[in-house]
Amino acid sequence: MAIYIKKNHIISNILLKFRLNPIDSVPTAWDFLFSQDKRRWVEVTLISGKKIRSLFQNYSCASSDIKYRDLYLEKLYYQDSKDYENQEARWQIVEDSEGVWINPDEIRYMKFFKLEE
C-alpha cells in the first residue's frame, strides 16, 4: 500500500490541493526513473563505446543502492548494423537470451525510449 501511495504521488497531490509545496523524497534521477512502473526501451552505452539495448520491464532490475548502480535487463537485443534508419529492423531480439547484467563501472550513459504499445 505504501508503494502504491508513493508511486501515485497521492500525498503530494493532497498537499498541492492545500497549496503546500511537497519536497520530492526521491534522492536521485536514477531512483525516480526506475521506480516508475513503466515499460520502456533502454540503450546503455558502455565505457568501451559498445551499446546494449533492451526492454526495461517486468523482470528487469535497477539497483537502489546508491553506491552500486548495476542493471539487469531481462531481454537482450542486437544491432543490425546495415539498417540504421529503421528502428524496428535495427534491433533484433537475441533468441534464448535470459538477459544481461551490467556492471555500474562500465556504464557511460543511458538513453530511454517510449515503448510503442
C-alpha positions as CSV (number, residue, x, y, z in Angstrom):
1,M,0.0,0.0,0.0
2,A,2.8,2.4,0.9
3,I,4.5,1.8,-2.5
4,Y,1.2,2.5,-4.3
5,I,0.8,5.8,-2.4
6,K,4.3,6.8,-3.2
7,K,4.3,5.8,-6.9
8,N,1.0,7.6,-7.5
9,H,2.0,10.7,-5.6
10,I,-1.2,10.7,-3.5
11,I,0.3,12.5,-0.6
12,S,1.9,15.1,-2.9
13,N,-1.4,15.7,-4.7
14,I,-3.2,16.2,-1.4
15,L,-0.6,18.7,-0.2
16,L,-0.8,20.6,-3.5
17,K,-4.5,21.0,-3.1
18,F,-3.8,22.8,0.1
19,R,-1.2,24.9,-1.6
20,L,1.7,23.2,0.2
21,N,4.8,22.5,-1.8
22,P,5.9,18.9,-1.2
23,I,9.6,18.1,-1.4
24,D,10.3,15.0,-3.6
25,S,11.7,12.3,-1.4
26,V,13.3,10.5,-4.3
27,P,17.1,11.1,-3.9
28,T,18.3,10.8,-7.5
29,A,17.0,10.8,-11.1
30,W,18.1,7.2,-11.2
31,D,15.7,6.3,-8.4
32,F,12.9,8.4,-9.8
33,L,13.1,6.8,-13.3
34,F,13.5,3.2,-12.2
35,S,10.8,3.4,-9.5
36,Q,8.2,4.1,-12.2
37,D,6.1,1.1,-13.1
38,K,6.6,1.8,-16.8
39,R,8.0,-0.4,-19.7
40,R,10.5,1.3,-21.9
41,W,13.4,0.8,-24.3
42,V,16.8,1.4,-22.7
43,E,20.0,1.8,-24.6
44,V,23.1,1.6,-22.4
45,T,26.4,2.9,-23.8
46,L,29.4,1.3,-22.2
47,I,32.7,2.9,-21.5
48,S,34.1,0.9,-24.4
49,G,31.5,2.6,-26.7
50,K,29.5,-0.6,-27.3
51,K,25.8,-0.2,-27.0
52,I,23.3,-2.6,-25.3
53,R,19.7,-2.2,-26.0
54,S,16.9,-3.9,-24.1
55,L,13.4,-3.6,-22.7
56,F,13.2,-2.5,-19.1
57,Q,10.1,-4.2,-17.9
58,N,8.6,-6.9,-15.6
59,Y,11.8,-8.8,-14.6
60,S,14.4,-6.2,-15.3
61,C,16.1,-4.6,-12.2
62,A,17.9,-1.4,-11.4
63,S,19.8,-1.3,-8.1
64,S,18.6,1.0,-5.4
65,D,22.0,1.0,-3.7
66,I,23.4,4.5,-4.3
67,K,27.0,3.1,-4.2
68,Y,26.4,0.3,-6.7
69,R,24.1,1.1,-9.6
70,D,24.1,-2.1,-11.6
71,L,21.4,-3.2,-14.0
72,Y,19.8,-6.4,-15.1
73,L,17.9,-6.2,-18.4
74,E,15.7,-9.2,-19.0
75,K,15.8,-9.3,-22.8
76,L,18.8,-8.7,-24.9
77,Y,18.7,-7.2,-28.4
78,Y,21.5,-6.9,-31.0
79,Q,22.0,-4.2,-33.6
80,D,21.5,-4.9,-37.3
81,S,24.3,-2.6,-38.4
82,K,23.1,-2.4,-42.0
83,D,19.9,-0.5,-41.4
84,Y,20.3,2.4,-39.0
85,E,17.2,4.4,-40.0
86,N,14.6,1.7,-39.5
87,Q,14.2,1.4,-35.7
88,E,12.2,-1.9,-35.9
89,A,14.9,-3.5,-38.2
90,R,17.8,-2.0,-36.3
91,W,17.4,-4.0,-33.1
92,Q,16.6,-7.8,-33.1
93,I,16.0,-9.9,-30.1
94,V,18.7,-12.4,-29.2
95,E,16.9,-15.7,-29.2
96,D,17.2,-17.8,-26.0
97,S,18.7,-14.9,-24.1
98,E,18.0,-14.6,-20.4
99,G,19.1,-11.0,-20.3
100,V,22.3,-9.2,-19.4
101,W,23.8,-7.9,-16.2
102,I,25.7,-4.6,-16.5
103,N,28.4,-3.6,-14.0
104,P,27.9,0.0,-13.0
105,D,31.6,0.8,-13.6
106,E,31.0,0.0,-17.3
107,I,28.1,2.4,-17.9
108,R,29.0,5.7,-19.7
109,Y,25.4,6.8,-20.2
110,M,21.8,5.6,-20.9
111,K,19.1,6.7,-23.3
112,F,15.4,5.9,-22.8
113,F,12.7,5.5,-25.5
114,K,9.0,5.1,-25.4
115,L,7.7,1.7,-26.0
116,E,5.0,1.7,-28.7
117,E,2.2,-0.4,-27.4
